[in-house]
Amino acid sequence: MREPRDPYERSIEDVVARLREFRRQRDWQRFDTLKDLAAAIAIEASELQEVLLWEPVARESETIRAKRGELAEELADIMIHCLNFADRANIDPLEAIYGKIRLNAAKYPVDSASDSPKKLRRQD
């Protein structure tokens, strides 16, 4: 399966198809249980945290420049496992994301959630 050169040709569906093919070629799909994929997401998220561990927040821009490759790799690992999880659970990732954005917009209206985290009042 070819990778699109033009970033505007890329889609989540293409990525999911590529991931399916990658796993199929290696016979890895049989290991993709929801439990293990959820664990893999958490483990990879901790590896992303590890890249930033002990880095001063005030120097965040420098850290990003210095560690961009590591950050991108760990972020990609998380996203790959999330897409594999969504595929296995038959969840449309874009539908889930846009649905969550709508829920958050209703839960955290602009007038009560803007400017400062101290102003945030959860609307349960």
Helices and strands as residue ranges (DSSP letters): G 7-9, H 12-26, G 29-31, H 34-52, G 57-59, H 60-89, H 93-107, H 110-113, G 117-119
